[in-house]
């Protein structure tokens, strides 16, 4: 059978307070004397809280890392979508340039009803009048 540890007469909050006094610069011997303990439980507490705080810090870093990875993945997806949209818009522009609208095709032609071979005053009836005769 294993030996059971004697329960501490200090609460977790009290132990953390004692350890913080030491972290604030108080000497180990002074902190132990002030609280009526030997250095053995002090170092045991210090070791346990270091393991716990390291585990908590590791968990916090892992959580933050997961959040950052998610944000990066979302940003990369947004970037890919924007590139795809830009490519499609660029393709549409290139296609539009290739096939000009009818307004551009008639460039150089005269307005409707005005003939391109008209070099001066027209003699004779206009074609619409000639068809009526």
C-alpha positions in Angstrom: 0.0 0.0 0.0 1.2 3.5 -0.8 1.6 6.1 1.8 -1.2 8.8 1.8 -0.1 12.4 2.0 -1.2 14.4 4.9 -3.7 17.1 3.8 -2.2 20.6 3.8 -3.4 23.0 6.5 -3.2 25.8 3.9 -5.8 26.4 1.2 -4.7 26.6 -2.5 -5.2 30.4 -2.3 -3.0 30.7 0.8 -0.3 28.6 -0.9 -0.4 30.8 -4.0 -0.1 33.9 -1.8 2.9 32.4 0.0 4.6 31.6 -3.3 3.9 35.1 -4.6 5.6 36.6 -1.6 8.7 34.7 -2.6 8.3 35.7 -6.2 8.1 39.3 -5.1 11.6 39.1 -3.7 11.3 37.7 -0.1 13.9 35.2 0.9 12.7 31.5 1.1 13.7 31.2 4.8 11.9 34.4 5.8 8.7 33.3 4.0 8.8 29.8 5.6 9.5 31.3 9.1 6.7 33.9 8.7 4.1 31.2 7.8 5.4 28.5 10.2 6.5 25.9 7.6 9.8 24.2 6.7 11.4 24.6 3.3 10.3 21.1 2.3 6.6 21.9 1.8 7.5 25.3 0.3 9.6 23.7 -2.4 7.0 20.9 -3.0 4.3 23.6 -3.5 6.6 25.6 -5.7 7.3 22.5 -7.9 3.6 21.6 -8.1 2.4 25.1 -9.0 5.2 25.4 -11.6 3.9 22.2 -13.3 0.3 23.5 -13.1 1.2 26.9 -14.4 3.3 25.5 -17.2 0.5 23.2 -18.2 -2.0 26.1 -18.1 0.4 28.2 -20.1 0.9 25.4 -22.6 -2.9 24.9 -23.0 -3.3 28.7 -23.5 -0.6 28.7 -26.2 -2.2 25.7 -27.9 -5.6 27.4 -27.9 -4.1 30.6 -29.2 -2.2 28.6 -31.9 -5.4 26.9 -33.0 -7.3 30.2 -33.2 -4.4 31.7 -35.3 -4.4 28.7 -37.6 -8.1 29.1 -38.1 -7.7 32.8 -38.8 -4.9 32.1 -41.3 -6.9 29.5 -43.1 -9.9 31.9 -43.4 -7.7 34.7 -44.7 -6.1 32.3 -47.2 -9.5 31.2 -48.4 -10.7 34.8 -48.7 -7.6 35.6 -50.6 -8.1 32.7 -53.0 -11.7 33.7 -53.5 -10.7 37.3 -54.3 -8.1 36.1 -56.8 -10.7 33.9 -58.5 -13.1 36.8 -58.7 -10.4 39.1 -60.1 -9.4 36.4 -62.7 -13.0 36.0 -63.8 -13.4 39.8 -64.1 -10.2 40.0 -66.0 -11.4 37.3 -68.4 -14.7 39.1 -68.9 -12.9 42.3 -69.7 -10.6 40.5 -72.2 -13.6 38.9 -73.8 -15.4 42.3 -74.0 -12.4 43.8 -75.7 -12.4 41.0 -78.2 -16.0 41.4 -79.2 -16.8 45.1 -79.4 -20.4 46.2 -79.0 -22.3 47.2 -82.2 -21.8 50.8 -81.4 -18.1 50.3 -81.8 -18.4 48.3 -85.0 -20.2 51.1 -86.9 -17.3 53.5 -86.2 -16.4 55.2 -89.4 -19.8 54.8 -90.9 -22.1 57.8 -91.3 -25.3 58.3 -89.5 -28.4 56.4 -90.8 -29.8 57.8 -94.0 -26.5 59.5 -95.0 -24.6 57.7 -97.8 -20.9 57.1 -97.7 -20.4 57.9 -101.4 -22.0 61.3 -101.2 -19.3 63.7 -102.3 -21.3 66.8 -102.7 -24.9 68.0 -103.2 -27.1 65.2 -104.2 -28.8 65.5 -107.5 -32.0 63.7 -108.0 -34.5 62.1 -105.6 -33.5 60.4 -102.4 -33.8 56.6 -102.6 -36.9 56.7 -100.3 -38.6 59.0 -102.8 -37.4 57.0 -105.8 -39.2 53.9 -104.6 -42.5 55.9 -104.4 -42.5 56.8 -108.1 
